[in-house]
Amino acid sequence: MEVDFKLLEEALKNSWSKETCYPPLQDEWSPERPSLGQCAVTTMVVQDYFGGKLLYCRHYHHYWNMLPDGREVDFTRDQFPKDVKICFDEIRDRNYLLNSEGSKRARTPERYRILKSRVDEYIKRYVKRI
């Protein structure tokens, strides 16, 4: 089954929660700010569906995707004010996100598994509807 960006974005937005949010931001997370603290886990789910690279901005500790065709996709950009300039500093490997000590403290592997499972289920339900 082929998943398009619009369906993946809808699935992500309907799957984000306080539980999938970066732990230090969980008290600030709300349905009104669903993308807050979701960037690391979201980029890995996007990579699962579309491949590509994980881009990282050290200044804002923000992740987004570069697709194999070179396009950049950032489903969580709206957690920052429009005037914030997100800069590309480095490419990060998903193993870093899943296995580094900082990621373990941030519960990134657990949060990723929860988000991935919810997104997959959302997409399966969508496919059954059509």
C-alpha positions, 0 to 999 in steps of 0.5 A: 500500500502506498501512503501519501504525505497527506495521509501520513500527516493526518495519521501523525496528527491523530496519533501524537499525544502527551505520551509520545511527547519529549518528556521535559515538554509533556506538561506543556503538551496539549491537543491545541499544540499537538506537534510540541515535542514530537519531532524526533519520533515523528522523523523516524516514522516519516523515514519508515514510510518514505526513507531519506535522512534525519536532519538536526538543528542543534540550536533548537534541538529539532529534527526533520526529514530530507527525502531521497529526492532531496525535498525537506519535510517537517511535520512538526515545524509549527511548534516554533514561532514562524520567525524562528530560523531552524538551521541545518547542523548535521545528519543524525542516524536513527540508531543515535536517536534510539540508542544514545544515552540522551535518547534513552533518558528521553524515552525515545525508543518507547515513544517511537514504538507508541507513535509508530504503532498508532500511525500504522493502525490509523493508516490500516483503518483508513485503507479499510474505509476505501 
